[in-house]
Amino acid sequence: MSKEILEKAPPNPVIDDLTPPEIAEKTVKIGINKVGLKVQQTLALAFLAGVFISFGAMISTIVSTNGSALPYGINAWIKGLAFTLGLVLVLVAGGELFTGNMLIIMAFLEKKTSFSAMLRNWLLVYFGNFAGSLVMALLFALSKQYSFGGGAVGENLLRIAEAKSGHTFMSAFILGVLGNTFVCLAVWMAYSARTTFGKIAAVILPISAFVAGGLEHSVANMYFIPVALFVRWLNPDFVAKIGEFGGLTIARFLLHNLIPVTIGNMIGGLFFVGFFYWFTYLKKGKV
């Protein structure tokens, strides 16, 4: 190889994953970038994230249909593996996800952003996620996808939604704390990766574990329960053939799931991941 070619050749790319202290620094920079997005950018990316998480929830519902033929744990794990699609799309294709954005707390604790800017991001992203999820829930209901498999898919989504609406406030809250601890750990580890494959690999285990463990995720539930409500409203005869599903109401969706799960998600992401890693790697004056 000639000297001229060697001089023009690009340097060897760095492919080693980031260490935890390096991830902490990167997370702060990402948080600064997130709060610096314009309103329309934030809403658009949040809407897409709601759509992406709905895709994961949809395929998760389908692959777990008629899953009683498998041992419970195996069916739950397959369901979780399918759901990883949602976060992979958010992290690789690009999106703003409320639960993952709890890690912006590290930029705030480093005094790189204000509380108002952080709160503004969370509110916009939550609204955008909800909008994207509701649109997908309505579209899937209108498509009559629930009739697939001789109606088995519809029965599965109805039973999933009823179970999620049947939690006590405290149970939903704790499941939310644990659920977003896993999600933020997945995001944290994905930040360590320098390649698309690395990001995907980082997401698979924690997300499949959180779903298999029956934990709760507020954005996913913005799809799981509304899609069942839409099916119930649009085709009450179909639902009546399966059961009564009296627990599927807007009030139970909000009070027994979305509100407590959202609060739990915030605490899980803010405290058990964001604060702990900030305290460990970034807090000034530590011993």
N, C-alpha and C positions, 0 to 999 in steps of 0.2 A: 504494500500500500504506500502510495507516494506521501511525501511530507505535506503537500498541499491538501490532500484529502484528510489526513489526520488532523490538520489544523482546523478544517471546516466541520469535522465530526462533532456532534453535540456531546457534552459530558454524560457519563453514565448516570441514568436516573436513579434517585434514591427510592428504594422500594421498602426499606425497613419500616415497620409500623411505629407509630409514636409511642413513647413511654407515658405512663400516667401523668407525670409532671408536665410533659409536653402537651398532653391532651387538655390539661387544665388551662394552659396558656391559650391553646387554640379555641377552647370553649368560650373564653372571655372575648376573643376577637370575633367569633361568630355571633355572640350575643350583641356586641356593639353593632355589627352589620345588620342584625335583625331589627333592632330598634330604630335604625337609620333608614329603613325602607319607607317609601312614600305610602300613604294610606291606600291608594288604589293597588299598589304592588302587594301590600300585605294582605288585603282582602282577596285579591285574585289567587295568590299562592295558598291562602288559607282555604278558599273554596276548593281548590284542586286537592289539597290534603284531605278534606272531607270526602271528596269523590274517591280518592285512592284508598282510604281506610274502609269506605263502603265496599269497594271491590274486594278487599281482603275479607270483610265480613260476609259478603255474598258467597264467595267461593268456599269459605269455611262452612257456611250453612249447607251448601250442596254436598261437599265431601263427607260431612257427618250424617247426612240423611241415611236412614236405615242402618245406622251404625251399631245397632244392638247385636248384630251378628258377630261383632268383634268384642274382645274384652274391653271394659270401660276405659282403662288406661290407654290402650292402643288407639281406640277411636278418638279419645281426647287429644292425644299427641298428634295424630294426623290432622285433626281440626286445627290445632295450633300451627302446624307447619304450613297449612294453606293460608292461614291468616297473616303470616309473615309478608305476604305479597304487599299488603297495605303500607307497612313501614318501609319496605324496600323501595317502593315507588316514591314515597315522600323524600327519602334520603338521596336516592339516585336521580330520579327525574326532577325533583325539586318541589318543595311545598312547605307551608308553615303549619306546624301541628301544635295545638295548644299544650298538650301534655309534654311533649319534648321541649317546648319553649320555657318550661319551668327552669331549665338550665341557664336562662338569662340571669338568674339570681347571682351567678358567679361574677358576671360583669358589674352588676350593681354593688356587690360586696367589695369589689375591687375599685369602686368609685369611678368606673368608666362610663356609667350611664345613670340617669336619675330614676327615682322610683316612679315618677309620673310617666316617663317614657316606657319603662318596663310594663307598667299597668296598662298603658295605651295599647301596647303590642298584644298583651294577653286578651284584652277585651275585643280587639279587632279580629284576632285569630280565632277566638272562641265563636264569635258571630259568623265568621267565614266558614269555619269547620261545620257549624250547625247547618248553614245554608246549603253547603255542598252535600252533606249527608242526607238532608231532607229531600233534595232534588233527586238524588239517586234512589232513595227509598220509594218515592212516588213513581219514578220511572220503572223500577223493577216491579212494583205492584201493578202498574198499568200494562206492563208487558205480559202479565199473567205467568211469569216465570215460576210462580208458586205452584202452578198446575203440573210442572214437570215431574216425572217419575210417578205418574198416576196420582198426583196430589201429595206425594210424600214430602216433597220439598216444602210445600206450604204448611203441612202439619209440623214439620221440624221447626220452621221459622216462628210459627205461632207458639210452640212449646218453649223455645228459647226465650222469646220475648216475655211470656207469662212468668217463667222462672226468674228472669231478671227483674220483673216488676213486683216479685213477691218477697224481696229482701226486707228485713227491718232496716231502719235508718242506720243503726250502728253497724250491722253486718255489711251493708252496702258501702259505708264509709271505710271500714277496715279493708274490705276487698279492693276498694279504690286506692288506698294507701299502698298496699302491696302490689297492685297491678301497675301503677305508674313508677314504682321503684324499678320493676323489671324493664319497663319501656324506656325510662331515662338511662338505665344501664346499657340498654341496646344502643341508644343514640350515642352515649359516651364512648362505647367501644367502636362504633362506626366512625367516630371522629378520629380514631387512631389510625384508620386505614388510609392508604395512599392510592388504592385501586378500587375499581367498582366491585370486583370479586371480593375484596377484603371487606367492603361495607356490607355486602350481602351476607357473607359468612358471619360477621359480627352480630347481625340481627337475628339469625335463625334460632339459636338456642334460647336466649332470654325471652323472645316473643312467643315461641312455641311453648315454653314452660309456663308463661303467664296465662296463656289461653287454656292449656291443659289443666292448670291448677284451678280453673274456674274463677279467676280474678276479674276485676272490672275496669273498664276503660271508657271514660265519658264520651269520647268522640265515636268510638265503635258503637256505643249504645244509642247515639244520635241516629244511627241507621237501624240497628237490631230491633228496637221497639217500635219506632215509627213505621217501618215497613210492614210489621204485623198489624198495626193500627190501620194503615191504609188498606190492607187486604180485607180487614174486618169491615171497614166502611164501604169499600167498593164491591165486595162480593160476600155479603152476609150469609148467603145460602151455602157457599163453599165452607165457611167457617162453622156453620151450624151442624154440618155433617160430621165434623171432627170433635167438637165439644162446645162448651159454653164460653170459656175464656173470659169470665166476668172480671178477672183481675187486670185485663188489658184496658186501661183507661189513661187519659192524659194526666190526671191527678196522680195516679200511682207511678206513672212513668217519671214524673218530676220529683215527687216526694219520696218515693221508695227506691229511686235509682239515680236519675241524673244529678240532682242537687247533692246528695251525700257522696256519690261517686266523684263528682267534680271536686268537692272539698278534699276528699281523700287523695285524689290524684295530685292535687296541688301540694299537699303535705308530703306525700311520698317523693315527688320529684324535687321539691325545694329543699327538704331537710335531709332525707336519707341518701340523696345523691349530690345535689348541688352544694349544699352547705358543707357536708362532710368532706368532699373533695377540695372545696375552697379552703377549708380549715386545715386540711392535711398538706396541701401543696402551695397555697398562695398566701395564707394569712401571714402578715408581717410580724416579726418578733417571736416566732415560735421557737421552741427549744430544739 
